[in-house]
């Protein structure tokens, strides 16, 4: 029996949804390659453990950057690996799966074509694309088919997608390349600037998860961070408090807030009332940053909540859309763009 598969091809994590089973795989989108031979050694969680720790002949890299494919051949092999695992280890020409892949709403046609070609070459019989905000709304349990406006803020690893959805499509949207990765980079720069200590991406992510925040906590938290002193060149431990995080993350958080306000400004007046009533729904791993929902609520005056299973919403929505695969057009996305252009 053919398996229909939904893939959340994220910058940081790949989630795979199999129709009838739910999410069967959640792996980091990291690939380890032998530099000398070009062979792929590890994919997923095992490759992630190699980041920043590999010998000279092995490189661990992330083939997706800012929500799109940056290294085509590596991404192709990674998608092929995940499709095979989802299909039980192998598939043949007679039982090739149909695949839905979610993409950022601001993706270009060239980037769309790269995703479609990679999936088809990886073994998909047919490949369909769905925009991340639409998938996130479906995964959050929102009925997008009604003539009722809903606002989604999906903060992933590489991109933040903000959209107003009504009648099953995107009315107004904005996609910015500021999300979880930029939060990590901001923390790295802050620690370097204030403490003269160099830290890696994994350490920055640990800081973000444990003490990071866009709003001050009632009870401050601290974390001891190990890095390399830039003055002496020796190992050094510094203590970082959650009180420092709003300052450290100010630049990327401001970019997200400005994008949210931009979408609200461009929303048709008829839908603004719906959004005031329904509120803003946040999805994606980046939405879990402490206090970010509270900050958006404070700035916009619109009640803001984080969806249940925020990290999985896009994958769940992509999987649920498999039930309607017969009405989804194959190939590049153009429906939402056409609809959006009609409003201007």
C-alpha positions as CSV (number, residue, x, y, z in Angstrom):
1,X,0.0,0.0,0.0
2,X,1.4,3.4,-1.0
3,X,2.2,5.8,1.9
4,X,1.5,9.5,1.7
5,X,4.1,11.5,3.6
6,X,4.2,15.0,4.9
7,X,7.6,16.6,5.5
8,X,8.3,19.7,7.6
9,X,11.7,20.5,6.0
10,X,12.9,22.9,8.6
11,X,16.3,24.7,8.9
12,X,16.9,23.1,12.3
13,X,14.7,20.0,12.4
14,X,13.0,17.7,9.9
15,X,9.7,16.2,11.0
16,X,8.1,13.4,8.9
17,X,4.4,12.6,9.1
18,X,3.0,9.4,7.7
19,X,-0.7,9.3,6.9
20,X,-2.5,7.0,9.4
21,X,0.5,7.0,11.8
22,X,1.2,10.6,12.7
23,X,4.7,12.0,13.2
24,X,7.1,9.1,12.9
25,X,10.4,11.0,12.8
26,X,11.9,14.1,14.3
27,X,15.5,14.6,13.4
28,X,17.9,17.5,13.3
29,X,18.6,18.6,9.7
30,X,22.3,18.0,10.0
31,X,24.5,15.9,7.7
32,X,28.1,14.6,8.4
33,X,30.3,14.2,5.3
34,X,33.7,12.8,4.6
35,X,35.6,15.7,3.0
36,X,38.0,13.4,1.2
37,X,35.5,11.0,-0.4
38,X,32.3,13.1,-0.4
39,X,30.5,10.2,1.3
40,X,27.7,10.9,3.8
41,X,28.6,9.3,7.1
42,X,25.7,10.3,9.4
43,X,22.3,12.1,9.0
44,X,20.2,13.6,11.8
45,X,20.8,13.3,15.5
46,X,24.1,11.4,15.2
47,X,25.4,14.1,12.8
48,X,24.3,16.9,15.1
49,X,26.4,15.5,17.9
50,X,29.4,16.0,15.6
51,X,28.8,19.8,15.1
52,X,32.0,21.7,16.1
53,X,33.7,18.4,17.2
54,X,34.8,16.8,13.9
55,X,38.4,15.9,12.8
56,X,39.8,17.6,9.7
57,X,38.5,15.1,7.2
58,X,34.8,15.2,8.4
59,X,32.5,18.1,8.2
60,X,29.1,18.4,9.9
61,X,26.8,20.9,8.1
62,X,23.2,22.0,7.8
63,X,22.2,21.9,4.1
64,X,19.2,24.2,4.7
65,X,19.8,27.9,5.6
66,X,17.1,30.5,6.3
67,X,14.4,28.0,5.4
68,X,15.6,27.1,1.9
69,X,18.1,24.7,0.3
70,X,21.6,26.0,0.4
71,X,23.4,22.7,-0.6
72,X,21.3,20.8,-3.1
73,X,23.0,17.5,-3.4
74,X,23.3,17.1,0.4
75,X,19.6,18.0,0.9
76,X,18.7,15.5,-1.8
77,X,20.5,12.7,0.1
78,X,19.0,13.8,3.4
79,X,15.4,13.8,2.0
80,X,16.0,10.4,0.4
81,X,17.2,9.0,3.7
82,X,14.1,10.3,5.6
83,X,11.7,9.1,2.9
84,X,13.2,5.6,3.0
85,X,13.0,5.4,6.7
86,X,9.4,6.6,6.7
87,X,8.6,3.9,4.1
88,X,10.1,1.1,6.2
89,X,13.6,1.1,4.8
90,X,13.0,0.9,1.1
91,X,10.5,1.6,-1.7
92,X,10.2,0.7,-5.3
93,X,8.9,2.3,-8.5
94,X,5.4,0.8,-8.0
95,X,5.0,2.1,-4.4
96,X,6.6,5.5,-4.5
97,X,5.0,7.8,-1.9
98,X,3.2,11.1,-2.6
99,X,4.9,13.8,-0.6
100,X,3.7,17.2,0.7
101,X,6.5,19.5,1.8
102,X,5.9,22.8,3.7
103,X,7.9,25.9,2.6
104,X,8.2,29.5,3.9
105,X,5.6,31.8,2.5
106,X,8.2,34.1,1.1
107,X,10.0,31.5,-0.9
108,X,11.0,32.3,-4.5
109,X,10.1,30.3,-7.6
110,X,13.7,29.2,-8.0
111,X,13.8,28.0,-4.3
112,X,10.4,26.2,-4.8
113,X,11.8,24.4,-7.9
114,X,14.8,23.3,-5.9
115,X,12.6,21.7,-3.2
116,X,10.4,20.0,-5.8
117,X,13.3,18.6,-7.8
118,X,15.1,17.4,-4.7
119,X,11.9,15.5,-3.4
120,X,11.2,14.0,-6.9
121,X,14.8,12.8,-7.3
122,X,14.7,11.5,-3.8
123,X,11.9,9.1,-4.8
124,X,8.6,10.9,-4.4
125,X,6.0,9.9,-7.0
126,X,4.4,13.4,-6.8
127,X,5.4,16.4,-4.7
128,X,3.1,19.1,-3.4
129,X,4.0,22.2,-1.5
130,X,2.1,23.9,1.3
131,X,3.0,27.2,2.9
132,X,4.2,27.0,6.5
133,X,1.6,29.4,8.0
134,X,-1.2,27.5,6.4
135,X,0.2,24.2,7.7
136,X,0.8,25.7,11.1
137,X,-2.8,27.0,11.3
138,X,-4.2,23.5,10.4
139,X,-1.9,21.9,12.9
140,X,-3.0,24.3,15.6
141,X,-6.6,23.2,15.1
142,X,-7.8,26.3,13.3
143,X,-10.6,25.9,10.7
144,X,-9.1,27.9,7.9
145,X,-11.9,27.2,5.4
146,X,-14.3,29.7,6.9
147,X,-14.5,33.4,5.9
148,X,-12.9,34.3,9.2
149,X,-9.5,35.9,9.7
150,X,-6.8,34.2,11.7
151,X,-3.3,35.4,12.3
152,X,-0.4,33.0,12.6
153,X,3.2,33.7,13.7
154,X,5.4,30.7,12.9
155,X,8.9,31.1,14.3
156,X,11.2,28.3,13.1
157,X,14.9,27.9,13.0
158,X,15.6,29.9,9.8
159,X,12.5,31.9,9.1
160,X,9.6,33.6,10.8
161,X,6.4,33.4,8.8
162,X,3.6,35.7,9.7
163,X,0.3,35.4,7.8
164,X,-3.4,36.3,8.0
165,X,-5.4,33.4,6.7
166,X,-9.1,33.3,5.5
167,X,-11.1,31.0,3.3
168,X,-8.3,28.5,3.1
169,X,-5.6,30.8,1.8
170,X,-3.1,33.5,2.7
171,X,-4.5,37.0,2.5
172,X,-1.4,38.9,3.7
173,X,1.9,37.5,4.7
174,X,5.5,38.3,5.4
175,X,8.5,36.0,5.7
176,X,11.7,37.2,7.3
177,X,15.0,35.4,7.7
178,X,15.1,36.0,11.5
179,X,14.2,33.1,13.8
180,X,15.8,30.7,16.2
181,X,19.2,30.7,14.5
182,X,19.4,34.5,14.6
183,X,18.5,34.3,18.3
184,X,21.5,32.0,18.8
185,X,23.8,34.3,16.8
186,X,22.7,37.3,18.9
187,X,23.6,35.5,22.1
188,X,27.0,34.5,20.7
189,X,27.7,38.2,19.8
190,X,26.5,39.4,23.2
191,X,28.8,36.9,25.1
192,X,31.7,37.8,22.9
193,X,31.1,41.6,23.3
194,X,30.4,41.7,27.1
195,X,32.6,38.9,28.4
196,X,35.3,38.5,25.7
197,X,34.4,34.8,25.5
198,X,33.8,32.8,22.3
199,X,31.0,30.2,22.5
200,X,29.6,27.8,19.9
201,X,26.1,27.4,18.4
202,X,25.1,24.5,20.7
203,X,26.1,26.5,23.8
204,X,24.2,29.5,22.6
205,X,21.1,27.4,22.0
206,X,21.5,25.9,25.6
207,X,21.6,29.5,26.9
208,X,18.5,30.4,24.9
209,X,16.5,27.5,26.2
210,X,17.5,27.6,29.8
211,X,17.7,31.4,30.6
212,X,16.7,33.1,27.3
213,X,13.7,35.4,27.2
214,X,12.1,38.4,25.6
215,X,10.6,39.5,29.0
216,X,12.0,39.6,32.5
217,X,11.2,36.6,34.6
218,X,9.7,36.9,38.1
219,X,12.5,34.7,39.4
220,X,15.8,35.3,37.5
221,X,17.8,32.2,36.4
222,X,21.5,31.8,35.8
223,X,23.7,29.4,33.8
224,X,27.4,28.8,33.8
225,X,28.8,28.9,30.3
226,X,32.1,27.4,29.2
227,X,34.0,29.1,26.3
228,X,37.3,30.4,25.1
229,X,38.7,33.6,26.5
230,X,39.5,35.9,23.5
231,X,42.2,37.7,25.4
232,X,44.2,34.9,26.9
233,X,43.1,32.1,24.5
234,X,42.3,29.8,27.5
235,X,39.1,28.1,28.7
236,X,36.9,30.4,30.7
237,X,33.6,30.0,32.6
238,X,31.2,32.9,32.8
239,X,27.8,33.1,34.6
240,X,25.0,34.5,32.5
241,X,21.7,35.7,34.0
242,X,18.2,35.7,32.4
243,X,18.1,39.4,33.2
244,X,20.6,40.0,30.4
245,X,18.7,38.2,27.7
246,X,16.2,40.9,26.7
247,X,19.2,43.1,25.9
248,X,21.1,40.3,24.1
249,X,18.1,39.3,22.0
250,X,16.9,42.8,21.4
251,X,17.8,43.0,17.7
252,X,16.2,39.8,16.4
253,X,13.1,40.2,18.6
254,X,12.6,43.7,17.3
255,X,12.7,42.4,13.7
256,X,10.0,39.9,14.5
257,X,7.8,42.5,16.3
258,X,8.2,44.9,13.3
259,X,7.2,42.1,10.9
260,X,4.1,41.3,12.9
261,X,3.1,45.0,13.0
262,X,3.7,45.3,9.2
263,X,1.3,42.4,8.5
264,X,-1.3,43.9,10.8
265,X,-1.0,47.3,9.0
266,X,-1.6,45.6,5.6
267,X,-4.5,43.5,6.7
268,X,-7.9,44.4,5.1
269,X,-10.1,46.2,7.7
270,X,-12.8,43.5,7.6
271,X,-10.3,40.9,8.9
272,X,-8.8,43.1,11.7
273,X,-12.0,42.6,13.8
274,X,-11.7,38.8,13.4
275,X,-8.0,38.9,14.5
276,X,-8.9,41.1,17.6
277,X,-11.5,38.4,18.5
278,X,-9.5,35.3,17.6
279,X,-6.1,36.6,18.7
280,X,-2.7,35.8,17.4
281,X,-1.6,32.2,17.5
282,X,2.2,31.4,17.7
283,X,3.8,28.2,16.5
284,X,7.3,26.8,16.0
285,X,10.1,26.2,18.3
286,X,11.1,29.9,18.4
287,X,7.7,30.8,19.8
288,X,8.7,29.1,23.0
289,X,11.2,31.8,23.9
290,X,10.1,33.0,27.3
291,X,7.9,36.0,27.2
292,X,7.8,36.5,23.5
293,X,4.0,36.0,23.3
294,X,3.6,38.5,26.2
295,X,5.7,41.0,24.4
296,X,3.7,40.7,21.1
297,X,0.5,41.1,23.2
298,X,1.9,44.2,24.9
299,X,3.0,45.8,21.6
300,X,0.0,45.0,19.4
301,X,-2.8,45.0,22.0
302,X,-4.0,41.7,20.5
303,X,-4.2,38.7,22.8
304,X,-1.5,36.3,21.8
305,X,-1.2,32.6,22.7
306,X,1.2,29.7,22.0
307,X,-0.4,26.8,20.3
308,X,-0.4,23.3,21.9
309,X,2.5,21.2,20.5
310,X,3.9,24.4,19.0
311,X,7.0,22.7,17.6
312,X,4.9,20.0,15.9
313,X,2.1,22.2,14.5
314,X,3.6,22.6,11.0
315,X,4.3,18.9,10.6
316,X,0.8,18.0,11.9
317,X,-0.8,20.5,9.6
318,X,1.2,19.2,6.7
319,X,0.2,15.6,7.6
320,X,-3.5,16.5,8.0
321,X,-3.5,18.1,4.5
322,X,-2.7,14.7,3.1
323,X,-6.4,14.0,3.4
324,X,-7.0,16.7,0.8
325,X,-4.1,15.8,-1.4
326,X,-6.4,15.3,-4.4
327,X,-7.3,19.0,-4.5
328,X,-3.8,20.4,-3.9
329,X,-2.2,21.5,-7.2
330,X,1.1,19.7,-8.0
331,X,4.2,21.8,-8.5
332,X,5.1,25.4,-7.6
333,X,2.8,27.4,-5.3
334,X,1.0,30.3,-6.9
335,X,-2.5,30.3,-5.5
336,X,-1.7,32.3,-2.4
337,X,0.4,34.8,-4.3
338,X,-2.3,35.4,-6.8
339,X,-4.9,35.9,-4.0
340,X,-2.6,38.2,-2.2
341,X,-2.0,40.4,-5.3
342,X,-5.7,40.8,-5.8
343,X,-5.9,42.7,-2.5
344,X,-3.6,45.5,-3.8
